[in-house]
Amino acid sequence: MRIRNIALASAVAVAAGTVAGIEFASRQLGEAKASAPAMMAMPVPVAPVVKQTLPVYLEFPGRTEAIQSVPLQARVTGYVDSQPARDGADVKSGDLLYKIDPRDLQAALDQAQAQAQRDAASLDYAKANFTRGQELAKSGFVAKDTYDQRESAMRQAEASVALDRAAVETARLNLGYAEIRAPFAGRLGRNQAATGALVGPTTGPLNTLVELDPIYITFNPSESELAQIAAARAAGKAEAEIFVGDDAGAVRKGQLTFLDNAVDKSTGTITARVTIANPDFALLPGEYVRVRLHIKDTPDALMAPQTALGSSQMGKYVYVVGDGDKAEQRLVTVGPADGALVSVVNGLKEGDRVIVGNLQKIGPGSPVQPLPAGPKP
């Protein structure tokens, strides 16, 4: 019995010691927590969500196309005498491009004029003879048949003079065709007829002249985009911006001037065309460009910086400065972008402070220190 009491007392003592040890460890842990510093707030740049009018665009690949491009064809047969405008020259309307040897054509004009003078003299005699016949026919000294012959001769002489006038005009035009001039301002291509070569209406073009200012931009919107483009065109001038190559600053502006009257069945697209100025001739036909067509404006759109967007399995999100200066993750639905800003359909409200930097160093609930907003993106 005494041994049992001794064992029980020993067990009670051990238990008391264990409880005391646990209480001591708890006090030590609490003191450590109390002495540990709080988590440091991460400095983050922020930008406010703003409302502004959002221009809505449709973008397409396009290609430049000359408004006018004509082959320079000789209209008369002759030898090329000279080429005053060099290959690839920029010429103005009316500039002399080619000259054909005019001597044969000048001789043909002289011959036609001489023939006209001869027939004019014959006409004068026929008229005088007919006038005399009229008086003699009245007195009966000239037979009716003779009188009719004189009238017929006069009519034939008049027809010959009219024919000669046409022949002279034709010869004069042919002489003018010896000079091939630019029908419009543009740029010459490569010469196809050397000096001294025999050219004519059947020998092929001498060169090609292409108009470069203004110039067309042709693109092919889909039939699903046709309604938006037609509405923009009906509302007024549908303006377009043209981007050349990868240079975002190389922008040219123009207007939608043509929309075809049928949709291509094989591709489901329609041909559209923008006309732009090209005074420096920097754009040449056949180049690939990007077309951004302005179709409407959306007022009071909520805009946030694109740099604030992140992606996860749940979708697009941004971090905003929430209550207590803690990072709060918001799932958002975005719309069209405008430069450095993107429209937010839902998930944000005007005035929310969106975190735009140090995003990789924060998470939901992280304490943050908002920095003063920088310049508007």
C-alpha positions in Angstrom: 0.0 0.0 0.0 2.8 2.3 0.8 4.6 1.5 -2.5 1.3 2.4 -4.4 1.1 5.8 -2.7 4.7 6.6 -3.5 4.1 5.7 -7.2 1.0 7.9 -7.4 2.8 10.8 -5.8 5.6 10.5 -8.3 3.1 10.5 -11.3 1.4 13.6 -10.0 4.7 15.3 -9.7 5.7 14.4 -13.3 2.4 15.7 -14.6 2.8 18.9 -12.7 6.2 19.4 -14.2 5.0 18.8 -17.7 2.2 21.4 -17.4 4.7 23.9 -16.1 7.0 23.2 -19.0 4.2 23.8 -21.5 3.2 27.0 -19.8 6.8 28.1 -19.9 7.2 27.3 -23.7 4.0 29.2 -24.5 5.2 32.3 -22.7 8.5 32.1 -24.6 6.6 31.8 -28.0 4.3 34.8 -27.2 7.3 36.9 -26.2 9.0 36.0 -29.5 6.0 36.9 -31.5 5.6 40.2 -29.7 9.3 41.0 -30.3 9.2 40.1 -34.1 8.8 43.1 -36.4 5.6 43.5 -38.6 5.8 42.7 -42.3 7.2 45.7 -44.3 4.8 47.4 -46.7 5.9 47.2 -50.4 6.2 50.5 -52.1 4.1 50.3 -55.3 3.3 52.9 -58.0 -0.4 53.4 -58.6 -2.6 55.0 -61.2 -6.3 55.9 -60.9 -9.1 54.4 -63.0 -10.4 57.2 -65.2 -13.4 57.9 -67.4 -12.8 59.1 -70.9 -14.1 58.9 -74.5 -12.8 55.7 -76.1 -12.3 55.6 -79.8 -13.1 52.2 -81.2 -11.1 50.9 -84.2 -11.0 47.9 -86.5 -7.6 46.8 -87.8 -6.8 45.1 -91.1 -3.8 44.2 -93.2 -3.7 46.3 -96.4 -1.8 46.9 -99.5 -1.0 50.1 -101.4 -2.4 50.5 -104.9 -1.9 53.2 -107.6 -4.9 55.2 -108.5 -3.7 55.5 -112.1 -1.2 53.4 -113.9 -0.9 53.6 -117.7 1.5 52.1 -120.3 3.0 54.7 -122.6 2.3 53.5 -126.1 3.3 55.2 -129.4 0.3 56.1 -131.4 2.3 56.6 -134.7 5.0 54.6 -136.3 8.5 56.1 -136.2 11.9 55.9 -134.7 12.6 57.0 -131.1 14.5 60.3 -131.4 15.1 61.0 -127.7 13.9 60.3 -124.1 14.0 63.6 -122.2 12.8 62.1 -118.9 15.1 59.5 -117.5 14.0 56.1 -116.1 12.4 56.4 -112.7 12.0 60.2 -112.9 9.2 62.0 -111.1 7.3 64.0 -113.7 4.5 66.5 -113.8 1.5 66.5 -116.0 2.4 67.6 -119.5 6.1 66.9 -119.2 7.8 65.5 -122.4 8.7 61.9 -121.9 9.6 60.6 -125.4 10.1 62.2 -128.8 9.6 60.3 -132.1 11.4 61.4 -135.3 8.8 63.9 -136.7 10.2 64.3 -140.3 8.0 61.7 -142.0 5.0 63.0 -140.1 5.8 66.6 -141.0 6.0 65.6 -144.7 2.6 63.9 -144.5 1.1 67.1 -143.0 2.7 69.3 -145.8 1.3 66.9 -148.4 -2.2 67.0 -146.9 -2.1 70.8 -146.8 -1.0 71.0 -150.5 -3.8 68.7 -151.5 -6.2 70.9 -149.6 -5.0 74.0 -151.4 -5.4 72.3 -154.8 -8.9 71.1 -154.1 -9.8 74.6 -152.8 -8.8 76.1 -156.1 -10.8 73.5 -158.0 -13.8 74.3 -155.8 -13.5 78.0 -156.7 -13.6 77.2 -160.4 -16.5 74.8 -160.0 -18.5 77.5 -158.1 -17.8 80.1 -160.7 -18.7 77.7 -163.5 -21.9 76.8 -161.8 -22.9 80.5 -161.2 -22.4 81.2 -165.0 -24.5 78.1 -165.8 -27.4 79.4 -163.7 -27.7 82.6 -165.8 -27.3 80.8 -169.1 -29.8 78.1 -168.1 -32.4 80.8 -167.4 -32.0 82.2 -171.0 -31.9 78.8 -172.5 -28.3 78.9 -173.8 -27.2 75.9 -171.6 -28.9 72.6 -171.6 -30.4 71.2 -168.4 -28.0 68.2 -168.4 -25.0 70.5 -168.7 -26.3 72.6 -165.9 -26.7 69.5 -163.7 -23.2 68.4 -164.5 -21.8 71.8 -163.4 -23.7 71.5 -160.1 -22.4 68.0 -159.5 -18.9 69.1 -160.2 -19.3 71.9 -157.6 -20.7 69.5 -155.0 -17.8 67.0 -155.5 -15.3 69.8 -155.1 -16.9 70.9 -151.9 -16.7 67.3 -150.6 -13.0 67.1 -151.6 -12.2 70.2 -149.7 -14.0 68.8 -146.6 -12.0 65.6 -147.0 -8.8 67.5 -147.2 -9.6 69.4 -144.0 -10.0 66.1 -142.2 -6.8 64.8 -143.7 -4.9 67.9 -142.6 -6.3 67.6 -139.1 -5.3 63.9 -139.0 -1.7 64.7 -140.2 -1.5 67.5 -137.6 -2.6 65.1 -134.8 -0.1 62.5 -135.9 2.7 65.1 -135.8 1.6 65.9 -132.3 1.8 62.2 -131.3 5.5 62.4 -132.1 5.8 63.9 -128.6 4.6 61.6 -125.8 3.8 63.7 -122.8 2.7 62.7 -119.2 -1.1 62.6 -118.9 -0.7 63.1 -115.1 1.9 63.6 -112.4 3.7 60.4 -111.4 6.8 58.3 -111.6 8.2 56.6 -114.7 9.3 53.0 -114.7 12.0 51.3 -116.7 12.5 52.2 -120.4 11.5 49.6 -122.9 12.5 51.3 -126.2 16.1 52.5 -126.8 16.9 55.6 -128.8 16.6 54.7 -132.5 14.2 51.8 -132.1 11.2 51.6 -134.4 8.0 51.9 -132.4 4.4 52.1 -133.2 0.9 51.1 -132.1 1.7 47.3 -132.2 5.2 47.3 -130.8 4.3 47.4 -127.1 4.6 50.1 -124.5 7.7 52.3 -124.2 7.4 52.7 -120.4 4.8 52.8 -117.6 3.7 55.9 -115.7 2.3 55.4 -112.2 0.5 58.1 -110.1 1.8 58.1 -106.5 -0.1 61.0 -104.9 -2.7 60.4 -103.8 -2.6 56.6 -103.4 -5.1 53.9 -102.5 -4.9 51.5 -99.5 -7.0 48.4 -100.3 -8.0 46.0 -97.5 -10.6 43.2 -97.1 -12.9 43.4 -94.0 -15.1 40.3 -93.2 -18.8 40.3 -93.8 -19.3 40.3 -90.0 -17.6 43.7 -89.8 -19.5 45.1 -92.7 -22.4 46.4 -90.6 -20.0 48.4 -88.3 -18.2 49.9 -91.2 -21.4 50.8 -93.1 -22.7 52.5 -89.9 -19.6 54.5 -89.5 -19.7 55.6 -93.1 -23.3 56.6 -92.9 -22.6 58.7 -89.7 -20.0 60.7 -91.5 -16.4 60.4 -92.8 -14.9 57.1 -91.8 -11.3 58.1 -91.0 -8.4 55.7 -91.1 -4.8 55.6 -89.9 -2.1 53.8 -91.9 0.9 52.2 -90.2 3.9 51.4 -92.4 6.2 48.6 -91.3 7.0 48.2 -87.6 7.5 51.9 -87.0 4.5 52.9 -84.8 5.2 56.6 -85.5 5.0 56.3 -89.3 1.3 57.1 -89.4 -0.6 58.5 -92.4 -4.2 59.5 -92.3 -6.9 59.1 -94.9 -10.6 58.4 -95.4 -12.7 55.4 -96.5 -13.6 56.2 -100.1 -14.8 52.9 -101.5 -16.8 49.9 -100.3 -17.5 47.2 -102.9 -21.1 46.2 -103.8 -20.8 42.5 -103.2 -19.2 40.1 -100.8 -16.8 37.5 -102.2 -18.4 34.1 -101.8 -15.2 32.2 -101.6 -13.6 34.3 -98.8 -16.5 36.0 -97.1 -14.8 39.3 -97.4 -15.5 42.6 -99.2 -13.1 45.0 -100.8 -12.7 48.4 -99.2 -10.4 51.2 -100.0 -8.8 54.2 -98.2 -7.4 57.2 -100.1 -4.4 58.9 -98.5 -2.0 61.7 -99.5 1.5 60.6 -100.5 3.3 63.9 -101.4 6.7 62.6 -100.7 6.2 59.5 -102.8 7.4 57.4 -99.9 4.7 54.7 -100.5 4.9 52.7 -103.7 2.2 50.4 -105.1 2.3 46.9 -103.8 3.5 47.6 -100.2 2.0 45.9 -97.2 0.6 48.2 -94.5 -1.7 48.1 -91.5 -5.1 49.9 -91.6 -6.8 51.1 -88.4 -10.3 52.2 -89.2 -12.1 54.5 -86.7 -15.8 53.3 -86.5 -17.2 55.0 -83.4 -16.5 56.6 -80.0 -17.6 55.2 -76.6 -18.2 57.9 -74.0 -17.4 57.5 -70.3 -15.4 54.3 -70.7 -13.4 53.2 -67.6 -9.7 53.1 -68.5 -6.8 51.4 -66.7 -3.1 51.0 -67.6 -2.4 47.9 -69.6 0.8 47.3 -67.6 -1.4 46.5 -64.6 -3.0 43.5 -66.2 -2.2 40.0 -65.1 -3.5 36.6 -66.2 -4.4 33.4 -64.3 -6.6 30.4 -64.8 -9.5 32.6 -63.6 -8.9 35.2 -66.3 -7.5 38.7 -66.4 -7.0 40.5 -63.1 -5.4 43.6 -61.5 -4.3 44.6 -58.1 -5.9 47.6 -56.4 -5.1 49.3 -53.1 -7.8 48.2 -50.8 -8.8 48.9 -47.2 -5.9 49.3 -44.8 -3.5 49.8 -47.8 -3.5 46.1 -48.6 -3.3 44.7 -52.1 -6.7 43.4 -53.4 -6.9 41.2 -56.4 -9.8 42.0 -58.8 -10.9 39.9 -61.7 -11.7 42.2 -64.7 -13.2 42.0 -68.2 -11.3 44.2 -70.6 -12.4 45.8 -73.9 -10.6 47.7 -76.6 -7.3 49.4 -75.9 -6.2 53.0 -76.6 -2.5 53.4 -76.5 -1.2 52.6 -73.0 -4.7 52.3 -71.6 -7.3 49.5 -71.9 -11.0 49.8 -71.3 -12.5 47.8 -68.3 -16.0 46.5 -68.8 -16.5 45.3 -65.2 -14.4 44.7 -62.1 -13.4 48.3 -61.4 -14.9 51.6 -60.7 -13.8 55.2 -61.3 -11.2 56.3 -58.8 -9.9 52.8 -57.9 -6.1 53.0 -57.4 -4.6 50.3 -59.7 -1.1 49.0 -58.8 1.1 49.3 -61.9 4.5 48.2 -60.6 6.3 45.7 -58.4 3.5 43.3 -59.2 5.7 40.2 -58.9 6.5 41.1 -55.2 2.9 41.3 -53.9 0.0 39.0 -53.5 -3.6 39.3 -52.2 -3.6 40.9 -48.8 0.0 42.1 -49.0 0.6 45.5 -47.3 1.6 48.1 -49.8 2.7 51.7 -49.7 1.1 53.6 -52.6 3.5 56.0 -54.3 2.2 59.3 -55.8 0.7 58.8 -59.2 3.0 59.6 -62.1 2.1 61.3 -65.4 -1.1 60.0 -67.0 -0.3 57.1 -69.3 
